[in-house]
Amino acid sequence: MTVRRVRAARLDDVPAGRPLRVDVDGAAVVLVRAGEAVYACGAVCAHKGGPLEDGKLSGTRLACPWHGWMYDVRTGDCVFPGRGARVPTFPTVVDAGAVWVEAAAKSGASC
């Protein structure tokens, strides 16, 4: 499989502590900046479809604004025990002030 990277945003456009919704080859993705790293995950909560771009970010955990389901943006896993839900994650590269996202998901879709 060929890796396809898509320029998703300028690094300066990704605010620290707040998700930014972008389109990556037709997929809704949120970019989050946690420390020096930028992560990308699906923009829709696996529980009831809430908009994760409106969620609250705490470190690498992103909470859905509708019901509070929380995801680790590094893995896509729901951090609440027993829920088994996930959102897809996408590898990112920051190069020359731009955030590049791989078009193919790295980890599973929502359950």
Backbone as XML, in Angstrom:
<?xml version="1.0"?>
<chain id="A" units="angstrom">
  <residue number="1" name="MET">
    <atom name="N" x="0.842" y="-1.188" z="0.000"/>
    <atom name="CA" x="0.000" y="0.000" z="0.000"/>
    <atom name="C" x="0.883" y="1.246" z="0.000"/>
  </residue>
  <residue number="2" name="THR">
    <atom name="N" x="0.556" y="2.168" z="-0.862"/>
    <atom name="CA" x="1.276" y="3.433" z="-0.951"/>
    <atom name="C" x="0.719" y="4.403" z="0.083"/>
  </residue>
  <residue number="3" name="VAL">
    <atom name="N" x="1.615" y="5.053" z="0.800"/>
    <atom name="CA" x="1.196" y="6.049" z="1.789"/>
    <atom name="C" x="0.945" y="7.365" z="1.061"/>
  </residue>
  <residue number="4" name="ARG">
    <atom name="N" x="-0.244" y="7.913" z="1.259"/>
    <atom name="CA" x="-0.613" y="9.196" z="0.647"/>
    <atom name="C" x="-0.800" y="10.218" z="1.757"/>
  </residue>
  <residue number="5" name="ARG">
    <atom name="N" x="-0.015" y="11.263" z="1.711"/>
    <atom name="CA" x="-0.140" y="12.325" z="2.704"/>
    <atom name="C" x="-0.854" y="13.516" z="2.094"/>
  </residue>
  <residue number="6" name="VAL">
    <atom name="N" x="-1.751" y="14.086" z="2.888"/>
    <atom name="CA" x="-2.552" y="15.232" z="2.459"/>
    <atom name="C" x="-2.214" y="16.410" z="3.366"/>
  </residue>
  <residue number="7" name="ARG">
    <atom name="N" x="-1.962" y="17.558" z="2.754"/>
    <atom name="CA" x="-1.722" y="18.767" z="3.563"/>
    <atom name="C" x="-3.053" y="19.179" z="4.167"/>
  </residue>
  <residue number="8" name="ALA">
    <atom name="N" x="-3.134" y="19.116" z="5.491"/>
    <atom name="CA" x="-4.401" y="19.344" z="6.175"/>
    <atom name="C" x="-4.546" y="20.764" z="6.712"/>
  </residue>
  <residue number="9" name="ALA">
    <atom name="N" x="-3.434" y="21.372" z="7.120"/>
    <atom name="CA" x="-3.506" y="22.714" z="7.713"/>
    <atom name="C" x="-2.104" y="23.273" z="7.876"/>
  </residue>
  <residue number="10" name="ARG">
    <atom name="N" x="-2.055" y="24.565" z="8.107"/>
    <atom name="CA" x="-0.787" y="25.164" z="8.551"/>
    <atom name="C" x="-0.676" y="24.898" z="10.045"/>
  </residue>
  <residue number="11" name="LEU">
    <atom name="N" x="0.515" y="24.657" z="10.526"/>
    <atom name="CA" x="0.708" y="24.401" z="11.951"/>
    <atom name="C" x="0.185" y="25.567" z="12.787"/>
  </residue>
  <residue number="12" name="ASP">
    <atom name="N" x="0.380" y="26.780" z="12.321"/>
    <atom name="CA" x="-0.102" y="27.965" z="13.052"/>
    <atom name="C" x="-1.618" y="28.007" z="13.171"/>
  </residue>
  <residue number="13" name="ASP">
    <atom name="N" x="-2.336" y="27.278" z="12.306"/>
    <atom name="CA" x="-3.800" y="27.258" z="12.346"/>
    <atom name="C" x="-4.356" y="26.234" z="13.336"/>
  </residue>
  <residue number="14" name="VAL">
    <atom name="N" x="-3.478" y="25.401" z="13.893"/>
    <atom name="CA" x="-3.912" y="24.377" z="14.854"/>
    <atom name="C" x="-3.669" y="24.939" z="16.254"/>
  </residue>
  <residue number="15" name="PRO">
    <atom name="N" x="-4.734" y="25.404" z="16.916"/>
    <atom name="CA" x="-4.551" y="26.055" z="18.214"/>
    <atom name="C" x="-4.235" y="25.040" z="19.312"/>
  </residue>
  <residue number="16" name="ALA">
    <atom name="N" x="-3.359" y="25.418" z="20.209"/>
    <atom name="CA" x="-3.066" y="24.566" z="21.358"/>
    <atom name="C" x="-4.317" y="24.479" z="22.230"/>
  </residue>
  <residue number="17" name="GLY">
    <atom name="N" x="-4.707" y="23.256" z="22.586"/>
    <atom name="CA" x="-5.829" y="23.070" z="23.504"/>
    <atom name="C" x="-7.209" y="23.056" z="22.887"/>
  </residue>
  <residue number="18" name="ARG">
    <atom name="N" x="-7.322" y="23.255" z="21.551"/>
    <atom name="CA" x="-8.638" y="23.235" z="20.900"/>
    <atom name="C" x="-8.560" y="22.435" z="19.609"/>
  </residue>
  <residue number="19" name="PRO">
    <atom name="N" x="-9.521" y="21.545" z="19.365"/>
    <atom name="CA" x="-9.514" y="20.783" z="18.122"/>
    <atom name="C" x="-9.850" y="21.663" z="16.915"/>
  </residue>
  <residue number="20" name="LEU">
    <atom name="N" x="-9.303" y="21.282" z="15.776"/>
    <atom name="CA" x="-9.582" y="21.971" z="14.516"/>
    <atom name="C" x="-10.095" y="20.934" z="13.526"/>
  </residue>
  <residue number="21" name="ARG">
    <atom name="N" x="-11.305" y="21.140" z="13.007"/>
    <atom name="CA" x="-11.877" y="20.210" z="12.026"/>
    <atom name="C" x="-11.339" y="20.542" z="10.633"/>
  </residue>
  <residue number="22" name="VAL">
    <atom name="N" x="-10.883" y="19.494" z="9.932"/>
    <atom name="CA" x="-10.393" y="19.628" z="8.565"/>
    <atom name="C" x="-10.944" y="18.472" z="7.740"/>
  </residue>
  <residue number="23" name="ASP">
    <atom name="N" x="-10.815" y="18.598" z="6.429"/>
    <atom name="CA" x="-11.209" y="17.534" z="5.523"/>
    <atom name="C" x="-9.944" y="16.877" z="4.985"/>
  </residue>
  <residue number="24" name="VAL">
    <atom name="N" x="-9.860" y="15.551" z="5.083"/>
    <atom name="CA" x="-8.726" y="14.798" z="4.552"/>
    <atom name="C" x="-9.280" y="13.777" z="3.571"/>
  </residue>
  <residue number="25" name="ASP">
    <atom name="N" x="-9.147" y="14.072" z="2.298"/>
    <atom name="CA" x="-9.663" y="13.188" z="1.237"/>
    <atom name="C" x="-11.117" y="12.798" z="1.471"/>
  </residue>
  <residue number="26" name="GLY">
    <atom name="N" x="-11.948" y="13.759" z="1.851"/>
    <atom name="CA" x="-13.367" y="13.510" z="2.046"/>
    <atom name="C" x="-13.746" y="13.021" z="3.430"/>
  </residue>
  <residue number="27" name="ALA">
    <atom name="N" x="-12.771" y="12.793" z="4.288"/>
    <atom name="CA" x="-13.053" y="12.343" z="5.662"/>
    <atom name="C" x="-12.963" y="13.525" z="6.615"/>
  </residue>
  <residue number="28" name="ALA">
    <atom name="N" x="-13.948" y="13.638" z="7.519"/>
    <atom name="CA" x="-13.930" y="14.672" z="8.551"/>
    <atom name="C" x="-12.962" y="14.244" z="9.650"/>
  </residue>
  <residue number="29" name="VAL">
    <atom name="N" x="-11.965" y="15.082" z="9.901"/>
    <atom name="CA" x="-10.888" y="14.776" z="10.843"/>
    <atom name="C" x="-10.705" y="15.979" z="11.752"/>
  </residue>
  <residue number="30" name="VAL">
    <atom name="N" x="-10.356" y="15.725" z="13.014"/>
    <atom name="CA" x="-9.950" y="16.825" z="13.886"/>
    <atom name="C" x="-8.459" y="16.712" z="14.148"/>
  </residue>
  <residue number="31" name="LEU">
    <atom name="N" x="-7.803" y="17.858" z="14.084"/>
    <atom name="CA" x="-6.399" y="17.964" z="14.455"/>
    <atom name="C" x="-6.334" y="18.529" z="15.853"/>
  </residue>
  <residue number="32" name="VAL">
    <atom name="N" x="-5.479" y="17.958" z="16.682"/>
    <atom name="CA" x="-5.293" y="18.481" z="18.026"/>
    <atom name="C" x="-3.801" y="18.615" z="18.295"/>
  </residue>
  <residue number="33" name="ARG">
    <atom name="N" x="-3.473" y="19.697" z="18.960"/>
    <atom name="CA" x="-2.084" y="19.974" z="19.317"/>
    <atom name="C" x="-1.950" y="19.729" z="20.806"/>
  </residue>
  <residue number="34" name="ALA">
    <atom name="N" x="-1.096" y="18.775" z="21.148"/>
    <atom name="CA" x="-0.846" y="18.443" z="22.550"/>
    <atom name="C" x="0.656" y="18.545" z="22.774"/>
  </residue>
  <residue number="35" name="GLY">
    <atom name="N" x="1.065" y="19.598" z="23.446"/>
    <atom name="CA" x="2.491" y="19.840" z="23.598"/>
    <atom name="C" x="3.093" y="20.155" z="22.242"/>
  </residue>
  <residue number="36" name="GLU">
    <atom name="N" x="4.164" y="19.459" z="21.888"/>
    <atom name="CA" x="4.821" y="19.669" z="20.598"/>
    <atom name="C" x="4.224" y="18.802" z="19.493"/>
  </residue>
  <residue number="37" name="ALA">
    <atom name="N" x="3.369" y="17.865" z="19.844"/>
    <atom name="CA" x="2.824" y="16.914" z="18.869"/>
    <atom name="C" x="1.476" y="17.369" z="18.321"/>
  </residue>
  <residue number="38" name="VAL">
    <atom name="N" x="1.181" y="16.934" z="17.089"/>
    <atom name="CA" x="-0.126" y="17.143" z="16.474"/>
    <atom name="C" x="-0.693" y="15.774" z="16.147"/>
  </residue>
  <residue number="39" name="TYR">
    <atom name="N" x="-1.925" y="15.524" z="16.583"/>
    <atom name="CA" x="-2.602" y="14.251" z="16.348"/>
    <atom name="C" x="-3.834" y="14.494" z="15.492"/>
  </residue>
  <residue number="40" name="ALA">
    <atom name="N" x="-4.242" y="13.443" z="14.782"/>
    <atom name="CA" x="-5.442" y="13.523" z="13.941"/>
    <atom name="C" x="-6.324" y="12.325" z="14.242"/>
  </residue>
  <residue number="41" name="CYS">
    <atom name="N" x="-7.614" y="12.591" z="14.439"/>
    <atom name="CA" x="-8.568" y="11.498" z="14.661"/>
    <atom name="C" x="-9.898" y="11.865" z="14.003"/>
  </residue>
  <residue number="42" name="GLY">
    <atom name="N" x="-10.778" y="10.885" z="13.901"/>
    <atom name="CA" x="-12.090" y="11.110" z="13.323"/>
    <atom name="C" x="-12.827" y="12.215" z="14.065"/>
  </residue>
  <residue number="43" name="ALA">
    <atom name="N" x="-13.645" y="12.960" z="13.343"/>
    <atom name="CA" x="-14.316" y="14.136" z="13.901"/>
    <atom name="C" x="-15.688" y="13.827" z="14.490"/>
  </residue>
  <residue number="44" name="VAL">
    <atom name="N" x="-16.108" y="12.546" z="14.451"/>
    <atom name="CA" x="-17.456" y="12.189" z="14.894"/>
    <atom name="C" x="-17.357" y="11.182" z="16.043"/>
  </residue>
  <residue number="45" name="CYS">
    <atom name="N" x="-18.034" y="11.481" z="17.147"/>
    <atom name="CA" x="-18.041" y="10.593" z="18.309"/>
    <atom name="C" x="-18.674" y="9.247" z="17.951"/>
  </residue>
  <residue number="46" name="ALA">
    <atom name="N" x="-18.063" y="8.178" z="18.408"/>
    <atom name="CA" x="-18.563" y="6.825" z="18.134"/>
    <atom name="C" x="-19.848" y="6.512" z="18.899"/>
  </residue>
  <residue number="47" name="HIS">
    <atom name="N" x="-20.182" y="7.291" z="19.911"/>
    <atom name="CA" x="-21.360" y="7.019" z="20.728"/>
    <atom name="C" x="-22.646" y="7.431" z="20.018"/>
  </residue>
  <residue number="48" name="LYS">
    <atom name="N" x="-22.830" y="8.730" z="19.798"/>
    <atom name="CA" x="-24.055" y="9.247" z="19.182"/>
    <atom name="C" x="-23.790" y="10.235" z="18.057"/>
  </residue>
  <residue number="49" name="GLY">
    <atom name="N" x="-22.539" y="10.279" z="17.563"/>
    <atom name="CA" x="-22.229" y="11.127" z="16.427"/>
    <atom name="C" x="-21.955" y="12.580" z="16.750"/>
  </residue>
  <residue number="50" name="GLY">
    <atom name="N" x="-21.614" y="12.884" z="17.979"/>
    <atom name="CA" x="-21.344" y="14.269" z="18.363"/>
    <atom name="C" x="-20.137" y="14.846" z="17.646"/>
  </residue>
  <residue number="51" name="PRO">
    <atom name="N" x="-20.099" y="16.173" z="17.492"/>
    <atom name="CA" x="-19.012" y="16.840" z="16.773"/>
    <atom name="C" x="-17.786" y="17.039" z="17.670"/>
  </residue>
  <residue number="52" name="LEU">
    <atom name="N" x="-16.767" y="16.238" z="17.462"/>
    <atom name="CA" x="-15.599" y="16.299" z="18.339"/>
    <atom name="C" x="-14.823" y="17.608" z="18.218"/>
  </residue>
  <residue number="53" name="GLU">
    <atom name="N" x="-15.022" y="18.349" z="17.120"/>
    <atom name="CA" x="-14.340" y="19.643" z="17.019"/>
    <atom name="C" x="-14.857" y="20.630" z="18.072"/>
  </residue>
  <residue number="54" name="ASP">
    <atom name="N" x="-16.027" y="20.372" z="18.634"/>
    <atom name="CA" x="-16.569" y="21.213" z="19.699"/>
    <atom name="C" x="-16.245" y="20.679" z="21.088"/>
  </residue>
  <residue number="55" name="GLY">
    <atom name="N" x="-15.473" y="19.594" z="21.135"/>
    <atom name="CA" x="-15.152" y="18.947" z="22.403"/>
    <atom name="C" x="-14.048" y="19.653" z="23.159"/>
  </residue>
  <residue number="56" name="LYS">
    <atom name="N" x="-13.884" y="19.219" z="24.407"/>
    <atom name="CA" x="-12.861" y="19.786" z="25.278"/>
    <atom name="C" x="-11.639" y="18.870" z="25.263"/>
  </residue>
  <residue number="57" name="LEU">
    <atom name="N" x="-10.474" y="19.473" z="25.070"/>
    <atom name="CA" x="-9.219" y="18.745" z="25.028"/>
    <atom name="C" x="-8.491" y="18.921" z="26.353"/>
  </residue>
  <residue number="58" name="SER">
    <atom name="N" x="-8.063" y="17.790" z="26.926"/>
    <atom name="CA" x="-7.275" y="17.812" z="28.155"/>
    <atom name="C" x="-6.071" y="16.903" z="27.928"/>
  </residue>
  <residue number="59" name="GLY">
    <atom name="N" x="-4.928" y="17.502" z="27.658"/>
    <atom name="CA" x="-3.748" y="16.708" z="27.306"/>
    <atom name="C" x="-3.985" y="16.023" z="25.975"/>
  </residue>
  <residue number="60" name="THR">
    <atom name="N" x="-4.013" y="14.687" z="25.990"/>
    <atom name="CA" x="-4.286" y="13.928" z="24.767"/>
    <atom name="C" x="-5.672" y="13.288" z="24.809"/>
  </residue>
  <residue number="61" name="ARG">
    <atom name="N" x="-6.528" y="13.759" z="25.695"/>
    <atom name="CA" x="-7.894" y="13.240" z="25.795"/>
    <atom name="C" x="-8.877" y="14.287" z="25.293"/>
  </residue>
  <residue number="62" name="LEU">
    <atom name="N" x="-9.758" y="13.826" z="24.395"/>
    <atom name="CA" x="-10.749" y="14.708" z="23.784"/>
    <atom name="C" x="-12.140" y="14.225" z="24.181"/>
  </residue>
  <residue number="63" name="ALA">
    <atom name="N" x="-12.918" y="15.099" z="24.820"/>
    <atom name="CA" x="-14.260" y="14.748" z="25.292"/>
    <atom name="C" x="-15.316" y="15.257" z="24.318"/>
  </residue>
  <residue number="64" name="CYS">
    <atom name="N" x="-16.267" y="14.396" z="23.991"/>
    <atom name="CA" x="-17.383" y="14.789" z="23.138"/>
    <atom name="C" x="-18.263" y="15.785" z="23.901"/>
  </residue>
  <residue number="65" name="PRO">
    <atom name="N" x="-18.707" y="16.851" z="23.234"/>
    <atom name="CA" x="-19.521" y="17.854" z="23.919"/>
    <atom name="C" x="-20.938" y="17.374" z="24.233"/>
  </residue>
  <residue number="66" name="TRP">
    <atom name="N" x="-21.412" y="16.314" z="23.581"/>
    <atom name="CA" x="-22.789" y="15.878" z="23.803"/>
    <atom name="C" x="-22.954" y="15.048" z="25.064"/>
  </residue>
  <residue number="67" name="HIS">
    <atom name="N" x="-22.166" y="14.012" z="25.245"/>
    <atom name="CA" x="-22.363" y="13.107" z="26.381"/>
    <atom name="C" x="-21.074" y="12.831" z="27.153"/>
  </residue>
  <residue number="68" name="GLY">
    <atom name="N" x="-19.991" y="13.510" z="26.788"/>
    <atom name="CA" x="-18.763" y="13.403" z="27.550"/>
    <atom name="C" x="-17.896" y="12.185" z="27.274"/>
  </residue>
  <residue number="69" name="TRP">
    <atom name="N" x="-18.246" y="11.384" z="26.263"/>
    <atom name="CA" x="-17.369" y="10.255" z="25.951"/>
    <atom name="C" x="-15.996" y="10.824" z="25.616"/>
  </residue>
  <residue number="70" name="MET">
    <atom name="N" x="-14.954" y="10.198" z="26.146"/>
    <atom name="CA" x="-13.610" y="10.732" z="26.016"/>
    <atom name="C" x="-12.715" y="9.759" z="25.268"/>
  </residue>
  <residue number="71" name="TYR">
    <atom name="N" x="-11.941" y="10.296" z="24.335"/>
    <atom name="CA" x="-11.062" y="9.495" z="23.489"/>
    <atom name="C" x="-9.611" y="9.941" z="23.640"/>
  </residue>
  <residue number="72" name="ASP">
    <atom name="N" x="-8.705" y="8.968" z="23.602"/>
    <atom name="CA" x="-7.279" y="9.262" z="23.542"/>
    <atom name="C" x="-6.958" y="9.533" z="22.077"/>
  </residue>
  <residue number="73" name="VAL">
    <atom name="N" x="-6.551" y="10.744" z="21.748"/>
    <atom name="CA" x="-6.342" y="11.106" z="20.344"/>
    <atom name="C" x="-5.129" y="10.405" z="19.745"/>
  </residue>
  <residue number="74" name="ARG">
    <atom name="N" x="-4.275" y="9.833" z="20.575"/>
    <atom name="CA" x="-3.116" y="9.100" z="20.049"/>
    <atom name="C" x="-3.523" y="7.740" z="19.500"/>
  </residue>
  <residue number="75" name="THR">
    <atom name="N" x="-4.534" y="7.111" z="20.112"/>
    <atom name="CA" x="-4.919" y="5.744" z="19.743"/>
    <atom name="C" x="-6.334" y="5.642" z="19.192"/>
  </residue>
  <residue number="76" name="GLY">
    <atom name="N" x="-7.181" y="6.624" z="19.494"/>
    <atom name="CA" x="-8.590" y="6.573" z="19.107"/>
    <atom name="C" x="-9.463" y="5.825" z="20.091"/>
  </residue>
  <residue number="77" name="ASP">
    <atom name="N" x="-8.864" y="5.214" z="21.108"/>
    <atom name="CA" x="-9.618" y="4.417" z="22.085"/>
    <atom name="C" x="-10.445" y="5.300" z="23.014"/>
  </residue>
  <residue number="78" name="CYS">
    <atom name="N" x="-11.655" y="4.839" z="23.317"/>
    <atom name="CA" x="-12.454" y="5.475" z="24.360"/>
    <atom name="C" x="-11.785" y="5.160" z="25.688"/>
  </residue>
  <residue number="79" name="VAL">
    <atom name="N" x="-11.596" y="6.149" z="26.533"/>
    <atom name="CA" x="-10.859" y="5.935" z="27.785"/>
    <atom name="C" x="-11.742" y="5.400" z="28.906"/>
  </residue>
  <residue number="80" name="PHE">
    <atom name="N" x="-13.049" y="5.287" z="28.686"/>
    <atom name="CA" x="-13.929" y="4.741" z="29.708"/>
    <atom name="C" x="-13.924" y="3.221" z="29.616"/>
  </residue>
  <residue number="81" name="PRO">
    <atom name="N" x="-13.661" y="2.525" z="30.704"/>
    <atom name="CA" x="-13.595" y="1.065" z="30.683"/>
    <atom name="C" x="-14.902" y="0.432" z="30.206"/>
  </residue>
  <residue number="82" name="GLY">
    <atom name="N" x="-14.760" y="-0.623" z="29.414"/>
    <atom name="CA" x="-15.912" y="-1.401" z="28.996"/>
    <atom name="C" x="-16.704" y="-0.846" z="27.834"/>
  </residue>
  <residue number="83" name="ARG">
    <atom name="N" x="-16.355" y="0.329" z="27.334"/>
    <atom name="CA" x="-17.139" y="0.906" z="26.241"/>
    <atom name="C" x="-16.730" y="0.318" z="24.885"/>
  </residue>
  <residue number="84" name="GLY">
    <atom name="N" x="-15.450" y="0.029" z="24.697"/>
    <atom name="CA" x="-14.994" y="-0.591" z="23.468"/>
    <atom name="C" x="-15.061" y="0.283" z="22.234"/>
  </residue>
  <residue number="85" name="ALA">
    <atom name="N" x="-15.539" y="1.499" z="22.349"/>
    <atom name="CA" x="-15.684" y="2.388" z="21.195"/>
    <atom name="C" x="-14.346" y="3.016" z="20.849"/>
  </residue>
  <residue number="86" name="ARG">
    <atom name="N" x="-14.202" y="3.352" z="19.574"/>
    <atom name="CA" x="-13.006" y="4.060" z="19.113"/>
    <atom name="C" x="-13.378" y="4.990" z="17.971"/>
  </residue>
  <residue number="87" name="VAL">
    <atom name="N" x="-12.500" y="5.925" z="17.735"/>
    <atom name="CA" x="-12.581" y="6.748" z="16.545"/>
    <atom name="C" x="-11.301" y="6.459" z="15.754"/>
  </residue>
  <residue number="88" name="PRO">
    <atom name="N" x="-11.370" y="6.580" z="14.423"/>
    <atom name="CA" x="-10.152" y="6.317" z="13.657"/>
    <atom name="C" x="-9.083" y="7.353" z="13.955"/>
  </residue>
  <residue number="89" name="THR">
    <atom name="N" x="-7.836" y="6.951" z="13.863"/>
    <atom name="CA" x="-6.712" y="7.876" z="13.997"/>
    <atom name="C" x="-5.911" y="7.858" z="12.705"/>
  </residue>
  <residue number="90" name="PHE">
    <atom name="N" x="-5.195" y="8.937" z="12.485"/>
    <atom name="CA" x="-4.436" y="9.106" z="11.260"/>
    <atom name="C" x="-3.028" y="9.583" z="11.605"/>
  </residue>
  <residue number="91" name="PRO">
    <atom name="N" x="-2.002" y="8.966" z="11.047"/>
    <atom name="CA" x="-0.637" y="9.440" z="11.292"/>
    <atom name="C" x="-0.465" y="10.863" z="10.757"/>
  </residue>
  <residue number="92" name="THR">
    <atom name="N" x="0.316" y="11.657" z="11.464"/>
    <atom name="CA" x="0.582" y="13.032" z="11.053"/>
    <atom name="C" x="2.079" y="13.278" z="10.953"/>
  </residue>
  <residue number="93" name="VAL">
    <atom name="N" x="2.434" y="14.238" z="10.128"/>
    <atom name="CA" x="3.801" y="14.714" z="10.008"/>
    <atom name="C" x="3.735" y="16.230" z="9.955"/>
  </residue>
  <residue number="94" name="VAL">
    <atom name="N" x="4.581" y="16.884" z="10.737"/>
    <atom name="CA" x="4.692" y="18.337" z="10.663"/>
    <atom name="C" x="5.996" y="18.637" z="9.933"/>
  </residue>
  <residue number="95" name="ASP">
    <atom name="N" x="5.878" y="19.385" z="8.827"/>
    <atom name="CA" x="7.048" y="19.682" z="8.013"/>
    <atom name="C" x="6.902" y="21.082" z="7.430"/>
  </residue>
  <residue number="96" name="ALA">
    <atom name="N" x="7.920" y="21.889" z="7.635"/>
    <atom name="CA" x="7.971" y="23.247" z="7.076"/>
    <atom name="C" x="6.715" y="24.052" z="7.390"/>
  </residue>
  <residue number="97" name="GLY">
    <atom name="N" x="6.225" y="23.928" z="8.626"/>
    <atom name="CA" x="5.082" y="24.719" z="9.060"/>
    <atom name="C" x="3.734" y="24.212" z="8.610"/>
  </residue>
  <residue number="98" name="ALA">
    <atom name="N" x="3.694" y="23.008" z="8.018"/>
    <atom name="CA" x="2.426" y="22.432" z="7.567"/>
    <atom name="C" x="2.182" y="21.106" z="8.286"/>
  </residue>
  <residue number="99" name="VAL">
    <atom name="N" x="0.906" y="20.785" z="8.480"/>
    <atom name="CA" x="0.510" y="19.502" z="9.067"/>
    <atom name="C" x="0.019" y="18.614" z="7.933"/>
  </residue>
  <residue number="100" name="TRP">
    <atom name="N" x="0.653" y="17.475" z="7.777"/>
    <atom name="CA" x="0.305" y="16.489" z="6.757"/>
    <atom name="C" x="-0.316" y="15.297" z="7.444"/>
  </residue>
  <residue number="101" name="VAL">
    <atom name="N" x="-1.385" y="14.765" z="6.870"/>
    <atom name="CA" x="-2.125" y="13.632" z="7.439"/>
    <atom name="C" x="-2.175" y="12.527" z="6.419"/>
  </residue>
  <residue number="102" name="GLU">
    <atom name="N" x="-1.906" y="11.288" z="6.865"/>
    <atom name="CA" x="-2.052" y="10.147" z="5.959"/>
    <atom name="C" x="-3.526" y="9.908" z="5.698"/>
  </residue>
  <residue number="103" name="ALA">
    <atom name="N" x="-3.861" y="9.667" z="4.428"/>
    <atom name="CA" x="-5.254" y="9.535" z="4.024"/>
    <atom name="C" x="-5.893" y="8.245" z="4.530"/>
  </residue>
  <residue number="104" name="ALA">
    <atom name="N" x="-5.128" y="7.193" z="4.735"/>
    <atom name="CA" x="-5.679" y="5.924" z="5.216"/>
    <atom name="C" x="-5.626" y="5.873" z="6.740"/>
  </residue>
  <residue number="105" name="ALA">
    <atom name="N" x="-6.697" y="5.376" z="7.359"/>
    <atom name="CA" x="-6.759" y="5.300" z="8.822"/>
    <atom name="C" x="-5.713" y="4.330" z="9.346"/>
  </residue>
  <residue number="106" name="LYS">
    <atom name="N" x="-5.138" y="4.664" z="10.505"/>
    <atom name="CA" x="-4.121" y="3.843" z="11.155"/>
    <atom name="C" x="-4.757" y="2.815" z="12.063"/>
  </residue>
  <residue number="107" name="SER">
    <atom name="N" x="-5.875" y="3.156" z="12.716"/>
    <atom name="CA" x="-6.505" y="2.226" z="13.634"/>
    <atom name="C" x="-8.001" y="2.195" z="13.388"/>
  </residue>
  <residue number="108" name="GLY">
    <atom name="N" x="-8.685" y="1.227" z="13.986"/>
    <atom name="CA" x="-10.048" y="0.860" z="13.671"/>
    <atom name="C" x="-11.083" y="1.962" z="13.652"/>
  </residue>
  <residue number="109" name="ALA">
    <atom name="N" x="-12.161" y="1.668" z="13.002"/>
    <atom name="CA" x="-13.309" y="2.569" z="12.958"/>
    <atom name="C" x="-14.151" y="2.357" z="14.200"/>
  </residue>
  <residue number="110" name="SER">
    <atom name="N" x="-15.150" y="3.190" z="14.356"/>
    <atom name="CA" x="-15.999" y="3.069" z="15.535"/>
    <atom name="C" x="-16.732" y="1.737" z="15.579"/>
  </residue>
  <residue number="111" name="CYS">
    <atom name="N" x="-16.935" y="1.249" z="16.782"/>
    <atom name="CA" x="-17.600" y="-0.037" z="16.978"/>
    <atom name="C" x="-19.081" y="0.166" z="17.190"/>
  </residue>
</chain>
